[in-house]
Amino acid sequence: MRPMILFNQVNKWYGEYQALTSLSAEIKPGEVVVVCGPSGSGKSTLIRTVNRLEPIEQGQILFDGMDIHGSSTRLNQLRTRIGFVFQNFNLFPHISVLDNIMLSPMKVLGVKRSQARQHAEELLERVGLSHKARAYPAQLSGGQQQRVAIARALAMKPPVMLFDEPTSALDPEMVGEVLNVMRGLAQEGMTMMCVTHEMNFAREVADTIWFMDHGQILEKASPENFFSRPQHERAKRFLSDLRAH
């Protein structure tokens, strides 16, 4: 079975600073990978290379066998197949929740309006927001906006979902409602790569945890092994700092 996402000796610099160092890893279809590590470890940079929000200087990233950073790769086509959920919800403020979800399938995939609407309504139900279809983003809480952002990403029927710290801009009481939606996706078999500080979520939902520091993956482990028997000194320190909080 070929990997859904393959990182092969990836290097990335910002000027003199090396953000990713000879990084190699893979995500299998249906696998949920949670990327964790201290601030500045390269987690967000890594996830943003997958849909080419960040270019890389060396190495290769394959998405479903296609070279993401290859010269012949059509970026817009690639991005339709990779759902991306950001820290900040990036919804269009001037149109309704329903229209936010319908827009890309109609514009990019040429889906008929009636069909796009039906799918958008199903997705809103899935994220528990059917009653907010006519609302505008500003009328929603942060947790609701993030759930709409997830529904919007799912509207393109992507085989992979990427989450870049999707709960870090939320008030604590809203975090759970977003993680619940992500949990549901994982249970349905969605291939997911999540950068998050939510360690309980990682423990419950991840198939594999990647622990990063200084632009490298220092440890790849099952949640059980990572939390109870971390191998790397840096991972042990990270976990004991977390427990101290």
BALOLO-518295 format. One record per residue (C-alpha): z, y, x; residue number from 1. Coordinates in nm, 4 decimals, m for minus. Layout:
# residues N
Z_Y_X_num
Z_Y_X_NUM
...
This chain:
# residues 245
Z_Y_X_num
0.0000_0.0000_0.0000_1
m0.1025_0.3238_0.1614_2
0.1529_0.6040_0.1746_3
0.1256_0.8848_m0.0780_4
0.2200_1.1354_0.1933_5
0.1972_1.0666_0.5646_6
0.3181_1.3016_0.8394_7
0.1784_1.2061_1.1792_8
0.3095_1.3878_1.4888_9
0.3248_1.7228_1.3088_10
0.3976_2.0341_1.5150_11
0.4433_2.3832_1.3764_12
0.5250_2.7075_1.5526_13
0.6158_3.0598_1.4448_14
0.5200_3.2468_1.7604_15
0.7480_3.1085_2.0325_16
0.9727_2.9263_1.7878_17
0.8919_2.5620_1.7180_18
0.9766_2.4908_1.3540_19
0.8582_2.1286_1.3427_20
0.8497_1.8999_1.6466_21
0.6318_1.5860_1.6661_22
0.7476_1.4857_1.3202_23
0.6283_1.1564_1.1731_24
0.7310_1.0078_0.8375_25
0.5841_0.8666_0.5202_26
0.6495_0.8620_0.1479_27
0.5342_0.5613_m0.0533_28
0.4003_0.5841_m0.4095_29
0.6928_0.6014_m0.6497_30
0.9434_0.6806_m0.3758_31
1.1986_0.9594_m0.4106_32
1.2765_1.1216_m0.0761_33
1.5516_1.3809_m0.0452_34
1.5322_1.6025_0.2634_35
1.8639_1.7481_0.3718_36
2.0112_1.9190_0.6747_37
2.1625_2.2477_0.7881_38
1.9968_2.5840_0.7198_39
1.7062_2.6512_0.9521_40
1.6442_2.2829_1.0208_41
1.2810_2.2991_0.9048_42
1.3200_2.1372_0.5614_43
1.1394_2.4048_0.3609_44
0.8755_2.4474_0.6296_45
0.8063_2.0738_0.6138_46
0.7676_2.0563_0.2377_47
0.5432_2.3651_0.2384_48
0.2996_2.1997_0.4801_49
0.2198_1.9376_0.2153_50
0.0282_2.1776_m0.0073_51
m0.0774_2.3980_0.2832_52
0.1482_2.6931_0.2058_53
0.2233_2.6561_0.5775_54
m0.0485_2.5699_0.8294_55
0.0279_2.3282_1.1114_56
m0.0794_2.3603_1.4735_57
m0.0920_1.9940_1.5705_58
m0.0806_1.6542_1.4088_59
m0.2001_1.5333_1.0739_60
m0.0728_1.5210_0.7172_61
m0.2430_1.2834_0.4774_62
m0.2052_1.3063_0.1023_63
m0.3249_0.9873_m0.0679_64
m0.5433_0.9261_0.2379_65
m0.6911_1.2764_0.2472_66
m0.6365_1.5025_0.5481_67
m0.4577_1.8031_0.3977_68
m0.5313_2.0339_0.6880_69
m0.8839_1.9025_0.7456_70
m1.1655_2.1560_0.7472_71
m1.3477_1.9887_0.4578_72
m1.0459_1.9716_0.2273_73
m1.0777_2.1919_m0.0788_74
m0.7460_2.3623_m0.1148_75
m0.7496_2.4359_m0.4881_76
m0.8486_2.0799_m0.5672_77
m0.5701_1.9513_m0.3443_78
m0.3098_2.1747_m0.5063_79
m0.3967_2.0584_m0.8574_80
m0.2740_1.7128_m0.7499_81
0.0549_1.8250_m0.5962_82
0.3168_1.9696_m0.8311_83
0.5336_2.2264_m0.6539_84
0.8603_2.3697_m0.7856_85
1.0025_2.6631_m0.5905_86
1.3474_2.8170_m0.5558_87
1.2342_3.1094_m0.7659_88
1.0580_3.0043_m1.0772_89
0.7388_3.2083_m1.0283_90
0.6569_3.2063_m1.4006_91
0.4108_3.4619_m1.5357_92
0.6398_3.7175_m1.7047_93
0.3846_3.8626_m1.9483_94
0.2955_3.5413_m2.1330_95
0.4990_3.2958_m2.3400_96
0.6564_2.9786_m2.2104_97
0.3920_2.7679_m2.3867_98
0.1080_2.9745_m2.2383_99
0.2623_2.9478_m1.8908_100
0.2299_2.5704_m1.9194_101
m0.1178_2.5688_m2.0783_102
m0.2796_2.8120_m1.8375_103
m0.3610_2.5949_m1.5346_104
m0.4905_2.2873_m1.7186_105
m0.7282_2.5125_m1.9163_106
m0.8365_2.7341_m1.6269_107
m0.8486_2.4804_m1.3451_108
m0.9141_2.1465_m1.5147_109
m1.1145_2.2792_m1.8096_110
m0.8884_2.1142_m2.0667_111
m0.9518_2.2277_m2.4260_112
m0.6966_2.4670_m2.5686_113
m0.5811_2.2315_m2.8462_114
m0.5325_1.9499_m2.5985_115
m0.3510_2.1753_m2.3497_116
m0.1204_2.2964_m2.6255_117
m0.0346_1.9443_m2.7376_118
0.0469_1.8379_m2.3831_119
0.2487_2.1562_m2.3205_120
0.4533_2.0914_m2.6348_121
0.5217_1.7345_m2.5206_122
0.6320_1.8604_m2.1791_123
0.8636_2.1212_m2.3312_124
1.0230_1.8472_m2.5356_125
1.0627_1.6386_m2.2221_126
1.2526_1.9188_m2.0448_127
1.4571_1.9937_m2.3581_128
1.3024_2.3318_m2.4417_129
1.0849_2.2780_m2.7492_130
1.2733_2.5591_m2.9225_131
1.1700_2.8085_m2.6511_132
0.7918_2.7655_m2.6728_133
0.7332_3.1194_m2.8021_134
0.9906_3.2885_m2.5770_135
0.9015_3.4896_m2.2684_136
1.0469_3.3993_m1.9265_137
1.2791_3.7013_m1.9217_138
1.4464_3.5725_m2.2394_139
1.5483_3.2469_m2.0699_140
1.8381_3.1582_m1.8431_141
1.7605_3.0640_m1.4841_142
1.8067_2.6953_m1.5604_143
1.5676_2.7184_m1.8546_144
1.3102_2.9038_m1.6444_145
1.3282_2.6359_m1.3773_146
1.2795_2.3624_m1.6386_147
0.9712_2.5488_m1.7655_148
0.8477_2.5685_m1.4051_149
0.8835_2.1895_m1.3787_150
0.6943_2.1429_m1.7073_151
0.4220_2.3764_m1.5805_152
0.3832_2.1706_m1.2620_153
0.3702_1.8479_m1.4669_154
0.0974_1.9911_m1.6912_155
m0.1559_1.9198_m1.4163_156
m0.0531_1.5497_m1.4235_157
0.0060_1.5413_m1.0486_158
0.0811_1.2095_m0.8760_159
0.3398_1.3841_m0.6576_160
0.6091_1.6435_m0.7243_161
0.7586_1.8587_m0.4493_162
1.0847_2.0464_m0.5054_163
1.1902_2.3159_m0.2588_164
1.5607_2.3832_m0.3239_165
1.4978_2.4038_m0.6994_166
1.8623_2.4747_m0.7869_167
1.9681_2.7092_m0.5075_168
1.8943_3.0278_m0.7053_169
2.0841_2.9033_m1.0116_170
2.4358_2.9631_m1.1321_171
2.6430_2.6455_m1.0900_172
2.6584_2.5664_m1.4608_173
2.2765_2.5556_m1.4796_174
2.2234_2.3202_m1.1880_175
2.2909_2.0047_m1.3891_176
2.0255_2.0707_m1.6528_177
1.7556_2.0981_m1.3846_178
1.8774_1.7937_m1.1916_179
1.8762_1.5935_m1.5164_180
1.5051_1.6637_m1.5623_181
1.4400_1.5608_m1.2015_182
1.6472_1.2463_m1.2534_183
1.4313_1.1578_m1.5541_184
1.1133_1.2009_m1.3497_185
1.2490_0.9754_m1.0772_186
1.3348_0.7078_m1.3339_187
0.9780_0.7242_m1.4669_188
0.8481_0.6417_m1.1192_189
0.7217_0.9833_m1.0086_190
0.6695_1.0167_m0.6331_191
0.9021_1.3010_m0.5310_192
0.9968_1.4935_m0.2198_193
1.3004_1.7155_m0.2737_194
1.4629_1.9618_m0.0387_195
1.8100_2.0112_m0.1808_196
2.1749_2.0745_m0.1002_197
2.2830_1.8713_m0.4035_198
2.4317_1.5689_m0.2327_199
2.5471_1.3941_m0.5492_200
2.1889_1.4073_m0.6741_201
2.0703_1.2710_m0.3382_202
2.3215_0.9879_m0.3564_203
2.2237_0.8911_m0.7111_204
1.8503_0.9464_m0.7203_205
1.6999_0.9194_m0.3717_206
1.5409_0.6017_m0.2436_207
1.5452_0.7483_0.1061_208
1.7234_1.0400_0.2689_209
1.5706_1.2273_0.5602_210
1.8231_1.4227_0.7614_211
1.6637_1.7093_0.9553_212
1.7794_1.9385_1.2311_213
1.5810_2.1551_1.4741_214
1.2474_2.0604_1.3213_215
1.2940_1.6860_1.3557_216
1.3968_1.4047_1.1251_217
1.7037_1.2663_1.3025_218
1.7806_1.0001_1.0467_219
1.5997_0.8157_0.7670_220
1.8307_0.6011_0.5585_221
1.9161_0.4745_0.2138_222
2.1730_0.6975_0.0399_223
2.4330_0.4230_0.0756_224
2.3860_0.4032_0.4525_225
2.3496_0.7755_0.5023_226
2.6686_0.8687_0.3194_227
2.8864_0.5811_0.4360_228
2.7421_0.4955_0.7783_229
2.5474_0.7878_0.9242_230
2.4107_0.6983_1.2678_231
2.3349_1.0323_1.4271_232
2.6158_1.2568_1.5557_233
2.4554_1.5612_1.3930_234
2.4422_1.3823_1.0562_235
2.8087_1.2830_1.0871_236
2.9008_1.6458_1.1529_237
2.6874_1.7683_0.8621_238
2.8584_1.5290_0.6227_239
3.2095_1.6075_0.7445_240
3.1352_1.9826_0.7042_241
3.0200_1.9132_0.3481_242
3.3370_1.7192_0.2710_243
3.5471_2.0000_0.4132_244
3.3928_2.2322_0.1531_245
